């Protein structure tokens, strides 16, 4: 069975960490990590959309 990046343990761990950081007060170091995770999630969304567009035949 093939595992896609979105199903990977690293992806799932990053999503859990992001959800945890969003829901509470953070230190400066945690704010930096939150910004990093948000950027990573945006990149995943961009890649996912590009793959979907490719599969659907969009230019």
C-alpha positions as CSV (number, residue, x, y, z in Angstrom):
1,X,0.0,0.0,0.0
2,X,1.3,3.4,-1.0
3,X,1.5,6.1,1.6
4,X,1.0,9.7,0.4
5,X,2.7,12.7,2.1
6,X,-0.6,13.9,3.5
7,X,-1.0,10.5,5.4
8,X,2.6,10.5,6.6
9,X,3.3,10.4,10.4
10,X,5.3,13.6,10.0
11,X,2.4,15.5,8.4
12,X,0.0,14.3,11.0
13,X,2.3,15.2,13.9
14,X,2.8,18.7,12.4
15,X,-1.0,19.2,12.1
16,X,-1.4,18.2,15.8
17,X,1.3,20.5,16.9
18,X,-0.2,23.4,14.8
19,X,-3.6,22.8,16.4
20,X,-2.1,22.8,19.9
21,X,-0.1,26.0,19.3
22,X,-3.2,27.8,17.8
23,X,-5.3,27.1,20.8
24,X,-3.3,28.7,23.6
25,X,-0.9,31.5,24.7
26,X,2.6,31.0,23.3
27,X,6.1,32.0,24.1
28,X,8.3,33.8,21.5
29,X,9.9,30.5,20.5
30,X,6.5,28.9,20.1
31,X,5.3,31.9,18.0
32,X,8.2,31.3,15.7
33,X,7.3,27.6,15.4
34,X,3.7,28.5,14.8
35,X,4.7,30.7,11.9
36,X,6.9,27.9,10.5
37,X,4.0,25.4,10.7
38,X,1.6,27.8,9.1
39,X,4.0,28.4,6.2
40,X,4.4,24.6,5.8
41,X,0.6,24.1,5.8
42,X,0.2,26.8,3.1
43,X,2.8,25.1,1.0
44,X,1.1,21.7,1.4
45,X,-2.2,23.3,0.3
46,X,-0.5,24.8,-2.7
47,X,1.1,21.5,-3.7
48,X,-2.2,19.7,-3.2
49,X,-4.0,22.2,-5.4
50,X,-1.3,21.9,-8.1
51,X,-1.6,18.1,-8.0
52,X,-5.4,18.3,-8.2
53,X,-5.2,20.7,-11.1
54,X,-2.8,18.5,-12.9
55,X,-5.0,15.4,-12.4
56,X,-8.0,17.3,-13.6
57,X,-6.2,18.7,-16.7
58,X,-6.0,22.3,-15.7
59,X,-3.3,24.4,-17.4
